[in-house]
Amino acid sequence: MHAVRIYSDGACSGNGRGNAAGGWAAILVHPAKTRELAGGEADTTNQRMELRAAIEGLKALTAPCSVTVYSDSAYVVNCFGNRWYDGWRRNGWRNKAKQPVANRELWEELLALVEGEGHDVELRKVTGHADARGRGSDEHERYNQRADELARDAAAREAARAA
């Protein structure tokens, strides 16, 4: 099984407001090559773009792999680390407050990729915007910064297209 690292990030200009433009990016790193993916969506949120980035990275894999997904999104990483999805499924896709789980369709798509494609997937948290914190960055943080740049560029393109 090939070992692949995916660095994913999402961005959203005007997050929380109507018609917010968003972007996502995933960088797939394999010993033989590195591949950058990015795209945008209108009327979205940062959380949706974080999920879309991980989804698109996993969808780009052409064979079962041992995958480590690096994300600066606690929303995405903590869901898997704490297995929030087990409770959501058990409770009919309702959260602890008995409200419908936000972004359910994206969570279901991501879970299908993690559980049903033959991959061995691990999600790890990486510090976002490490360069802006006035310190050096490790390799994972540098890839995260590149993914952030790609996602912000995709969000800007989406905003310009919608204007």
Secondary structure, 3 states (H helix, E strand, C coil): CEEEEEEEEEEEECCCCCCCEEEEEEEEEECCEEEEEEEEECCCCHHHHHHHHHHHHHHCCCCCEEEEEEECCHHHHHHHHCCHHHHHHHCCCECCCCCECCCHHHHHHHHHHHHHCCCEEEEEECCCCHHHHCCCCCHHHHHHHHHHHHHHHHHHHHHHHHC
